[in-house]
Amino acid sequence: MAAASASPAPDDGTGVPGRTAGSGSGPGPGPGSGGPDAELAARVPRLLEAMRSVGSGLELHSTLDRICETAADLTDARYAAIGVVSETAHGLADFVFHGVDPGTAQRIGRLPDGHKGLLGALVHDPDPVRLTNLAEDPRSCGFPADHPPMRSFLGVPITVQGEIFGNLYLAEKRGGGAFGDDDLNMVRVLATEAGIAIGNARLYEAAKQRERWIDGSVAVTTALLAGGDAEDALQVVAEQARRLSGSAAGIVLLPAEDGGLEIVAVASEHPSKALGVVVPPESQVVAELREGEPVFVEDAATDPRMLTDLARAYGPAMLLPLQSGGRVVGALVTPRGRGERPFSESERTLAAQFASQAALALMMAEAQRDRERLAVYEDRDRIARDLHDLVIQRLFATGLMLESAQRRSNVPEVQRGVGKAVDELDITIQEIRTAIFALQQGPAEVPSGLRTRVLREINMAAVPLGFKPGHRFVGAVDTVVGELTGKNLIAALREALSNAFRHAGASRIDVTVDANVVLPDGRPAVRLSVADDGVGIPEGGRRSGLRNLKRRAESLGGASWYGPGLGENGGGTTVVWQVPH
């Protein structure tokens, strides 16, 4: 019989300890045709079968379900439950039950938490308890609405390797009688066997959990060292951390320029506006994380150390430094929803090990990117020298030759044509010099104006493309677009130009930045359009770059999409990225 989803508990929580029940301890088996010994002997095979059933699995929750069902069948109880004591022994971390239909369970609502009532008493004083009538016990605080009626009660502690794991509760013996001495003795034996089975299941669960975390660490290391997009790799870190920790979200933060921490990757079931948010350096949590200290929060929504409004949606949270070799390269946050259980010690340990592994992979990936960046800079220097020393000099010499030929010709059409060619050569020389300047700029020399930054990205893209993309600005781009939006627009432009270079095979690209866009809800917005005449987006092709653009836009309350391009009959692709400014 599958376990139902409602509690047979006499209250909705736990309170102070309960002792062995003298009150209403219920009679043992009465005299009958075979006598008490004969009845007990008849129940022994059922007990042996129950013990065999209890020890026949390794998955923890299914083991608890099986114990409940077996105990109820062995004692003829209508309801059974196991309350798992929390690590701090201040309440119940889990509550598994049997005997109540799903509809009733849903109407009852919240499960017992072990903070009051008879169940709470058994948490703090885990001795066997037998009651004829629950309502008469002074420790009982009544039933929640829609709870089925219960009178007789039997509670027995379950120990695992000498430590209290929880309590086995039985209620409402069939036939209206009370639980007797034989019931208590058999449940005690069953609880001992249950402790062994639970211990084995815990070991198995811990081994599987460690295996999952190790697999997650391998996936993160592979993603970070694969040489792909850095944002994709950080997204893998966030997604793996969320999945492995059973959290509502996985969040990766990297150091910001002002000393705070900036959210650079978010994994969540729902679109998040957290991307790009900077947690200020005056936050106590930021200070501790940057010192390499983990922070564990019981309730992020109410903790005064959490300075951002984003924390209001979460409950328990782990905030772990990404550090390796004494260097902190960022932070990893895994929050659970409001009211969910806190993280256990084993979960905290495994998450901290995962964060250390991810930090090491981040540092290795950073070193790898530094080597690649150095190679790119060296190649840029070589290209710039070749452009300056060879190409410009040859173009200049060609221009002089054309000017000489122009002077010697007496044909007006020839003079005009040669003059136009000389002018085009001058323009070409100026564009090459602009490209040389862009090649020699470092990443720290990014100009502040958005228009200038857009032009710089376009000039940078001209070198690998072999031509300079066209550009057009609409509206007061530099004054109306905010810094956060501008920063993300540049990243989106870089992604779109990179996609066009790597995949489109385009001969023409036009970039438009329009700051006069108005969204349907009336908000002003900025729209970036990158159109090309390339091969377009093939069916079934990789779309990781487009997903990055969409995720970045949604994090700012905008959207991203693509459509026909500049080629004949709409050939190519136009990528549109639009967000409020």
C-alpha positions as CSV (number, residue, x, y, z in Angstrom):
1,M,0.0,0.0,0.0
2,A,1.4,3.4,-1.0
3,A,1.9,6.0,1.7
4,A,-0.8,8.7,1.7
5,S,0.1,12.3,1.9
6,A,-1.4,13.4,5.2
7,S,-0.3,13.3,8.8
8,P,-1.8,10.9,11.3
9,A,-0.3,13.2,13.9
10,P,-2.4,14.4,16.8
11,D,-1.2,17.9,16.3
12,D,0.6,20.1,13.8
13,G,4.0,20.1,15.4
14,T,6.1,19.2,18.4
15,G,6.5,20.6,21.9
16,V,7.9,19.2,25.1
17,P,9.0,15.6,25.8
18,G,6.6,12.7,26.1
19,R,7.4,9.9,28.5
20,T,6.3,6.3,28.6
21,A,2.7,6.1,28.9
22,G,1.3,5.1,32.1
23,S,-1.8,7.1,31.3
24,G,-4.1,5.0,29.1
25,S,-1.5,2.3,28.5
26,G,-4.1,-0.1,27.2
27,P,-4.6,-3.7,28.2
28,G,-2.6,-6.5,26.7
29,P,-4.3,-9.3,24.8
30,G,-7.2,-10.7,26.8
31,P,-7.8,-14.3,27.5
32,G,-9.0,-16.3,24.6
33,S,-9.2,-19.7,23.2
34,G,-5.5,-20.0,22.7
35,G,-4.3,-17.7,25.5
36,P,-1.9,-14.8,25.3
37,D,1.1,-17.0,24.5
38,A,-0.7,-18.6,21.6
39,E,-1.8,-15.3,20.2
40,L,1.7,-13.9,20.5
41,A,3.1,-17.0,18.8
42,A,0.7,-16.5,15.9
43,R,1.9,-13.0,15.4
44,V,5.6,-13.9,15.3
45,P,5.6,-14.9,11.6
46,R,4.0,-11.5,10.8
47,L,6.8,-9.8,12.8
48,L,9.5,-11.7,10.9
49,E,7.8,-10.9,7.6
50,A,7.6,-7.3,8.6
51,M,11.3,-7.2,9.5
52,R,12.2,-8.7,6.1
53,S,10.1,-6.1,4.3
54,V,11.6,-3.2,6.2
55,G,15.1,-4.2,5.3
56,S,14.4,-4.8,1.6
57,G,15.4,-1.4,0.1
58,L,18.1,1.2,0.0
59,E,16.3,4.4,-0.9
60,L,15.7,6.4,2.3
61,H,12.2,7.9,1.7
62,S,10.8,4.6,0.3
63,T,12.3,2.8,3.3
64,L,10.4,5.2,5.6
65,D,7.2,4.7,3.7
66,R,7.6,0.9,3.9
67,I,8.3,1.1,7.7
68,C,5.0,3.1,8.2
69,E,3.0,0.6,6.2
70,T,4.5,-2.4,7.8
71,A,4.0,-1.1,11.3
72,A,0.4,-0.2,10.7
73,D,-0.3,-3.7,9.3
74,L,1.5,-5.4,12.2
75,T,-0.4,-3.6,14.9
76,D,-3.8,-3.2,13.1
77,A,-3.4,0.6,13.2
78,R,-5.3,2.8,10.8
79,Y,-2.6,5.5,10.7
80,A,1.2,5.4,10.9
81,A,3.9,8.0,10.6
82,I,7.6,8.7,11.1
83,G,8.8,12.0,12.3
84,V,12.5,12.6,11.4
85,V,14.2,14.7,14.0
86,S,16.2,17.6,12.6
87,E,20.0,17.8,13.0
88,T,19.6,20.5,15.8
89,A,17.0,18.3,17.6
90,H,14.7,21.3,17.8
91,G,11.9,19.9,15.6
92,L,11.1,17.6,12.7
93,A,13.1,17.8,9.4
94,D,10.7,15.4,7.6
95,F,7.4,13.7,8.2
96,V,6.4,10.5,6.4
97,F,2.9,9.1,6.9
98,H,0.5,6.4,5.9
99,G,-3.3,5.9,6.1
100,V,-4.8,9.2,5.1
101,D,-6.2,9.8,1.6
102,P,-4.6,12.5,-0.6
103,G,-7.7,14.7,-0.5
104,T,-7.8,14.8,3.3
105,A,-4.1,15.4,3.3
106,Q,-4.5,18.4,1.1
107,R,-7.2,19.9,3.3
108,I,-5.1,19.4,6.4
109,G,-2.3,21.4,4.8
110,R,1.0,22.0,6.6
111,L,2.7,18.9,8.1
112,P,3.9,18.8,11.7
113,D,7.1,20.7,12.3
114,G,7.9,19.4,15.8
115,H,7.6,22.7,17.8
116,K,4.6,21.9,20.0
117,G,2.2,19.3,21.1
118,L,2.7,15.6,21.8
119,L,4.9,15.1,18.8
120,G,7.2,17.9,20.0
121,A,7.3,16.2,23.4
122,L,8.5,13.0,21.8
123,V,11.3,14.8,20.0
124,H,12.8,16.1,23.2
125,D,12.1,13.0,25.4
126,P,12.1,10.0,23.0
127,D,10.6,7.3,25.3
128,P,7.8,5.0,24.2
129,V,4.3,6.4,24.8
130,R,1.0,4.5,24.8
131,L,-2.3,6.4,25.2
132,T,-5.9,5.2,25.2
133,N,-7.2,8.6,24.4
134,L,-5.0,11.3,22.9
135,A,-7.4,14.1,23.9
136,E,-6.9,13.3,27.6
137,D,-3.1,13.7,27.5
138,P,-2.0,17.1,28.8
139,R,0.7,17.4,26.2
140,S,-1.7,17.2,23.3
141,C,-2.8,20.4,21.7
142,G,-5.6,19.1,19.5
143,F,-6.0,18.4,15.8
144,P,-5.9,20.8,12.8
145,A,-9.1,21.3,10.8
146,D,-10.1,18.3,8.6
147,H,-7.8,15.9,10.6
148,P,-9.4,12.4,10.9
149,P,-10.4,11.5,14.5
150,M,-7.8,9.5,16.5
151,R,-8.0,8.1,20.1
152,S,-5.5,5.3,20.7
153,F,-1.8,6.2,20.2
154,L,1.6,4.4,20.3
155,G,4.9,6.2,19.9
156,V,8.3,4.5,19.8
157,P,11.7,6.1,19.1
158,I,13.9,4.9,16.2
159,T,17.7,5.0,16.8
160,V,20.4,4.8,14.1
161,Q,23.9,3.9,15.3
162,G,23.1,5.0,18.8
163,E,21.6,8.4,17.8
164,I,17.9,9.3,17.7
165,F,16.7,9.4,14.1
166,G,13.1,10.0,14.8
167,N,9.9,8.5,16.2
168,L,7.5,5.9,14.8
169,Y,3.9,6.9,15.6
170,L,0.8,4.6,15.3
171,A,-2.8,5.8,15.9
172,E,-6.4,4.5,16.0
173,K,-6.2,0.7,16.5
174,R,-8.8,-1.0,14.4
175,G,-11.7,-2.3,16.4
176,G,-11.7,0.6,18.8
177,G,-9.3,-0.9,21.4
178,A,-6.0,0.3,22.7
179,F,-2.5,-0.8,21.8
180,G,-1.3,-3.5,24.1
181,D,2.0,-4.8,25.5
182,D,2.5,-7.1,22.6
183,D,1.9,-4.3,20.2
184,L,4.6,-2.2,22.0
185,N,7.1,-5.1,22.1
186,M,6.7,-5.9,18.4
187,V,6.9,-2.2,17.4
188,R,10.1,-1.9,19.5
189,V,11.6,-4.9,17.6
190,L,10.4,-3.4,14.3
191,A,11.9,0.0,15.3
192,T,15.3,-1.7,16.0
193,E,15.2,-3.3,12.5
194,A,14.0,0.0,11.1
195,G,17.1,1.7,12.6
196,I,19.4,-0.7,10.8
197,A,17.5,-0.3,7.5
198,I,17.5,3.5,7.8
199,G,21.3,3.5,8.6
200,N,21.9,1.4,5.4
201,A,19.7,3.7,3.4
202,R,21.4,6.8,4.8
203,L,24.8,5.4,3.8
204,Y,23.5,4.5,0.3
205,E,21.9,8.0,0.0
206,A,25.1,9.7,1.1
207,A,27.2,7.7,-1.4
208,K,24.7,8.6,-4.2
209,Q,24.7,12.2,-3.2
210,R,28.5,12.4,-3.2
211,E,28.5,10.7,-6.6
212,R,26.0,13.3,-8.0
213,W,28.2,16.2,-6.6
214,I,31.3,14.7,-8.2
215,D,29.6,14.3,-11.5
216,G,28.4,17.9,-11.2
217,S,32.0,19.1,-10.5
218,V,33.2,17.2,-13.6
219,A,30.6,18.8,-15.7
220,V,31.5,22.3,-14.5
221,T,35.3,21.7,-15.0
222,T,34.6,20.4,-18.5
223,A,32.4,23.4,-19.4
224,L,34.9,25.9,-18.0
225,L,38.0,24.4,-19.7
226,A,36.2,23.6,-23.1
227,G,37.3,27.0,-24.4
228,G,33.7,28.1,-25.2
229,D,31.8,31.1,-24.2
230,A,32.6,32.2,-20.6
231,E,29.0,33.1,-19.9
232,D,27.8,29.6,-20.9
233,A,30.4,28.1,-18.6
234,L,29.2,30.2,-15.6
235,Q,25.6,29.3,-16.4
236,V,26.6,25.6,-16.2
237,V,28.0,26.3,-12.7
238,A,24.8,28.0,-11.6
239,E,22.6,25.2,-13.1
240,Q,24.6,22.4,-11.6
241,A,24.7,24.0,-8.1
242,R,20.9,24.5,-8.2
243,R,20.2,21.0,-9.3
244,L,22.6,19.3,-6.9
245,S,21.6,21.3,-3.8
246,G,17.8,21.1,-4.5
247,S,17.6,24.8,-4.4
248,A,15.2,27.3,-6.0
249,A,18.0,29.0,-7.8
250,G,21.7,28.9,-8.5
251,I,23.5,32.2,-8.6
252,V,27.2,33.0,-9.6
253,L,28.7,36.3,-8.6
254,L,32.0,37.8,-9.6
255,P,33.9,40.8,-8.2
256,A,32.7,44.2,-9.3
257,E,34.8,47.2,-9.9
258,D,33.5,49.0,-6.7
259,G,34.5,46.1,-4.5
260,G,31.0,44.5,-4.4
261,L,29.9,41.3,-6.1
262,E,28.0,41.3,-9.5
263,I,25.5,38.6,-10.4
264,V,26.8,37.2,-13.7
265,A,24.8,33.9,-14.0
266,V,21.4,32.8,-12.7
267,A,19.7,29.4,-13.0
268,S,16.1,29.4,-12.0
269,E,12.7,27.9,-13.1
270,H,11.4,31.4,-13.8
271,P,13.0,34.3,-15.7
272,S,15.1,36.3,-13.3
273,K,15.9,40.1,-13.2
274,A,18.9,39.5,-11.0
275,L,21.5,39.4,-13.8
276,G,23.7,42.4,-13.6
277,V,22.7,43.3,-10.0
278,V,25.6,44.4,-7.9
279,V,25.6,43.6,-4.1
280,P,27.4,46.6,-2.6
281,P,30.7,46.2,-0.8
282,E,29.3,47.5,2.5
283,S,27.2,44.3,2.8
284,Q,28.5,42.2,5.7
285,V,27.9,39.1,3.6
286,V,30.1,40.4,0.7
287,A,32.8,41.2,3.2
288,E,32.7,37.7,4.6
289,L,32.6,36.0,1.2
290,R,35.6,38.1,-0.1
291,E,37.5,37.0,3.0
292,G,36.8,33.4,2.0
293,E,34.2,32.6,4.7
294,P,31.0,30.7,3.8
295,V,27.7,32.2,5.0
296,F,24.7,30.1,5.9
297,V,21.4,31.9,6.3
298,E,18.3,30.3,7.9
299,D,15.8,32.8,6.2
300,A,17.1,35.1,3.5
301,A,13.9,37.1,3.5
302,T,14.3,38.3,7.1
303,D,18.1,38.2,7.6
304,P,19.3,41.8,8.1
305,R,22.6,41.0,6.4
306,M,20.8,40.5,3.0
307,L,20.7,44.0,1.5
308,T,19.1,43.3,-1.9
309,D,15.4,42.9,-2.5
310,L,16.1,39.7,-4.4
311,A,16.6,37.9,-1.0
312,R,12.9,38.5,0.0
313,A,11.8,35.6,-2.2
314,Y,13.9,33.0,-0.5
315,G,14.3,31.1,2.7
316,P,17.4,29.0,3.7
317,A,20.5,29.9,1.6
318,M,24.1,28.9,1.3
319,L,26.5,31.6,0.2
320,L,29.9,30.1,-0.6
321,P,33.1,31.7,-1.7
322,L,34.6,30.5,-4.9
323,Q,38.2,30.3,-3.7
324,S,41.3,28.2,-4.5
325,G,44.8,28.6,-3.3
326,G,43.8,31.4,-0.9
327,R,42.3,33.5,-3.8
328,V,38.6,34.4,-3.9
329,V,37.4,34.6,-7.5
330,G,33.7,35.0,-6.8
331,A,30.8,33.5,-4.9
332,L,28.1,30.9,-5.3
333,V,24.6,31.3,-3.8
334,T,22.0,28.5,-3.6
335,P,18.8,29.7,-1.9
336,R,15.7,27.5,-1.2
337,G,12.2,28.8,-1.2
338,R,10.4,30.3,1.7
339,G,9.5,27.7,4.4
340,E,11.6,24.9,2.9
341,R,14.0,22.8,5.1
342,P,17.4,24.2,5.9
343,F,20.6,22.7,4.4
344,S,22.0,19.8,6.3
345,E,25.7,19.6,7.4
346,S,26.5,17.0,4.7
347,E,24.9,19.3,2.0
348,R,26.9,22.2,3.3
349,T,30.1,20.2,3.1
350,L,29.4,18.8,-0.3
351,A,28.4,22.3,-1.6
352,A,31.6,23.8,-0.2
353,Q,33.7,21.2,-2.0
354,F,31.8,21.8,-5.2
355,A,32.5,25.5,-4.9
356,S,36.2,24.9,-4.3
357,Q,36.3,22.7,-7.4
358,A,34.4,25.3,-9.5
359,A,36.8,28.0,-8.3
360,L,39.9,25.9,-9.3
361,A,38.3,25.3,-12.7
362,L,37.5,29.1,-13.0
363,M,41.2,29.9,-12.3
364,M,42.4,27.4,-14.8
365,A,40.0,28.7,-17.4
366,E,41.1,32.2,-16.6
367,A,44.7,31.2,-17.1
368,Q,43.8,29.5,-20.3
369,R,42.0,32.6,-21.6
370,D,44.9,34.8,-20.6
371,R,47.2,32.6,-22.7
372,E,44.8,32.8,-25.6
373,R,44.3,36.6,-25.1
374,L,48.1,37.0,-25.1
375,A,48.3,35.1,-28.4
376,V,45.6,37.3,-29.8
377,Y,47.3,40.5,-28.8
378,E,50.6,39.3,-30.3
379,D,48.7,38.5,-33.5
380,R,47.0,41.9,-33.4
381,D,50.4,43.6,-33.1
382,R,51.7,41.7,-36.1
383,I,48.6,42.5,-38.1
384,A,48.8,46.2,-37.1
385,R,52.5,46.4,-38.1
386,D,51.8,44.7,-41.4
387,L,48.9,47.0,-42.1
388,H,51.0,50.1,-41.3
389,D,54.3,49.1,-42.9
390,L,53.0,47.3,-45.9
391,V,49.4,47.9,-46.9
392,I,49.2,51.6,-46.1
393,Q,52.6,52.3,-47.8
394,R,51.5,50.4,-50.9
395,L,48.1,52.2,-51.0
396,F,49.9,55.5,-50.6
397,A,52.3,54.7,-53.4
398,T,49.4,53.6,-55.6
399,G,47.7,56.9,-54.9
400,L,50.8,58.9,-55.9
401,M,51.0,56.9,-59.2
402,L,47.3,57.6,-59.9
403,E,47.7,61.3,-59.2
404,S,50.7,61.4,-61.6
405,A,48.7,59.6,-64.3
406,Q,45.8,62.0,-63.7
407,R,48.0,65.0,-64.4
408,R,49.3,63.5,-67.6
409,S,45.9,62.7,-69.1
410,N,44.0,65.2,-71.2
411,V,40.7,63.2,-71.2
412,P,38.3,64.7,-68.7
413,E,36.5,61.4,-68.0
414,V,39.8,59.7,-67.2
415,Q,40.8,62.6,-64.9
416,R,37.5,62.4,-63.0
417,G,37.7,58.6,-62.7
418,V,41.3,58.6,-61.5
419,G,40.5,61.4,-59.0
420,K,37.6,59.4,-57.6
421,A,39.9,56.4,-57.2
422,V,42.4,58.5,-55.4
423,D,39.7,59.7,-53.0
424,E,38.6,56.2,-52.3
425,L,42.2,55.2,-51.6
426,D,42.4,58.1,-49.1
427,I,39.2,56.9,-47.3
428,T,40.6,53.3,-47.3
429,I,43.8,54.5,-45.7
430,Q,41.9,56.3,-43.0
431,E,39.8,53.2,-42.3
432,I,42.9,51.0,-42.0
433,R,44.4,53.5,-39.6
434,T,41.2,53.3,-37.5
435,A,41.4,49.5,-37.5
436,I,45.1,49.7,-36.5
437,F,44.2,52.0,-33.6
438,A,41.4,49.6,-32.5
439,L,43.8,46.6,-32.7
440,Q,46.3,48.3,-30.4
441,Q,43.7,49.2,-27.7
442,G,43.5,47.1,-24.6
443,P,40.3,46.1,-22.8
444,A,40.9,48.7,-20.1
445,E,40.8,51.5,-22.7
446,V,37.1,51.2,-23.4
447,P,35.6,54.7,-24.0
448,S,32.8,55.7,-21.8
449,G,30.2,56.9,-24.3
450,L,27.8,54.2,-25.6
451,R,28.0,55.5,-29.2
452,T,31.9,55.4,-29.1
453,R,31.8,51.9,-27.5
454,V,29.5,50.7,-30.3
455,L,31.8,52.1,-32.9
456,R,34.8,50.5,-31.2
457,E,33.1,47.1,-31.3
458,I,32.3,47.6,-35.0
459,N,35.9,48.5,-35.8
460,M,37.2,45.6,-33.8
461,A,34.9,43.2,-35.8
462,A,36.1,44.7,-39.1
463,V,39.4,42.9,-38.8
464,P,38.2,39.3,-38.6
465,L,35.3,40.0,-40.9
466,G,37.4,41.5,-43.7
467,F,35.1,44.5,-44.0
468,K,33.6,47.1,-41.8
469,P,29.9,46.7,-40.8
470,G,27.6,49.7,-41.5
471,H,26.1,51.5,-38.6
472,R,23.3,53.9,-37.7
473,F,22.2,55.6,-34.5
474,V,18.7,56.9,-33.8
475,G,18.0,59.2,-30.8
476,A,20.2,60.4,-28.0
477,V,22.0,57.1,-27.5
478,D,24.6,58.5,-25.1
479,T,22.3,60.4,-22.8
480,V,19.1,58.3,-22.4
481,V,20.6,54.7,-22.2
482,G,21.6,53.8,-18.6
483,E,25.0,52.3,-17.7
484,L,23.7,48.8,-16.9
485,T,21.6,48.7,-20.1
486,G,24.5,50.1,-22.1
487,K,26.9,47.5,-20.7
488,N,24.6,44.7,-21.6
489,L,23.9,46.2,-25.1
490,I,27.6,46.2,-25.8
491,A,27.8,42.5,-24.7
492,A,24.8,41.7,-26.9
493,L,26.4,43.5,-29.9
494,R,29.7,41.6,-29.4
495,E,27.7,38.3,-29.3
496,A,25.8,39.1,-32.4
497,L,28.9,40.2,-34.4
498,S,30.7,37.1,-33.2
499,N,27.8,34.9,-34.4
500,A,27.8,36.7,-37.8
501,F,31.6,36.2,-38.2
502,R,31.6,32.5,-37.1
503,H,28.4,31.2,-38.7
504,A,26.9,33.6,-41.2
505,G,29.6,33.9,-43.9
506,A,28.2,37.4,-44.5
507,S,29.6,40.0,-46.9
508,R,27.5,42.8,-45.4
509,I,26.4,43.6,-41.9
510,D,24.4,46.6,-40.7
511,V,24.2,47.7,-37.0
512,T,21.4,49.9,-35.8
513,V,21.0,51.3,-32.3
514,D,17.6,53.0,-31.8
515,A,17.0,54.8,-28.5
516,N,13.6,56.1,-29.5
517,V,11.7,52.8,-29.2
518,V,8.5,52.7,-27.1
519,L,7.3,49.4,-25.7
520,P,3.6,48.4,-25.8
521,D,3.3,49.3,-22.1
522,G,4.6,52.8,-22.8
523,R,8.1,52.4,-21.4
524,P,11.0,53.9,-23.4
525,A,13.5,51.3,-24.7
526,V,16.6,50.9,-26.8
527,R,16.7,48.4,-29.7
528,L,19.9,46.9,-31.2
529,S,19.5,45.4,-34.6
530,V,22.3,43.4,-36.3
531,A,21.4,42.4,-39.9
532,D,23.5,40.4,-42.3
533,D,23.2,38.8,-45.8
534,G,24.8,35.5,-44.8
535,V,23.5,31.9,-44.9
536,G,20.8,32.4,-42.2
537,I,20.2,30.1,-39.3
538,P,19.9,26.4,-40.4
539,E,17.3,24.1,-39.0
540,G,18.7,22.2,-36.0
541,G,21.8,24.4,-35.8
542,R,23.3,25.5,-32.5
543,R,21.6,28.5,-30.9
544,S,23.6,29.0,-27.7
545,G,24.5,32.5,-28.8
546,L,20.8,33.4,-29.4
547,R,19.9,31.9,-26.1
548,N,22.5,34.1,-24.4
549,L,21.0,37.2,-26.0
550,K,17.5,36.2,-25.0
551,R,18.5,35.5,-21.4
552,R,20.4,38.8,-21.1
553,A,17.4,40.7,-22.5
554,E,14.9,39.0,-20.3
555,S,17.0,39.7,-17.2
556,L,16.5,43.4,-18.0
557,G,12.8,43.1,-18.7
558,G,13.2,43.0,-22.5
559,A,13.2,40.5,-25.3
560,S,15.4,39.2,-28.2
561,W,14.4,37.6,-31.4
562,Y,15.6,37.1,-35.0
563,G,14.1,37.4,-38.5
564,P,15.0,37.7,-42.2
565,G,18.3,39.4,-43.2
566,L,19.6,41.7,-45.8
567,G,20.2,39.2,-48.6
568,E,18.0,38.5,-51.6
569,N,14.5,37.4,-50.7
570,G,15.3,38.0,-47.0
571,G,18.4,35.9,-47.0
572,G,20.6,36.1,-43.9
573,T,19.5,37.0,-40.4
574,T,18.5,40.0,-38.4
575,V,19.0,39.7,-34.7
576,V,17.0,42.1,-32.6
577,W,17.8,42.8,-28.9
578,Q,15.4,45.2,-27.1
579,V,15.3,46.3,-23.5
580,P,13.9,49.3,-21.5
581,H,16.5,52.0,-20.9
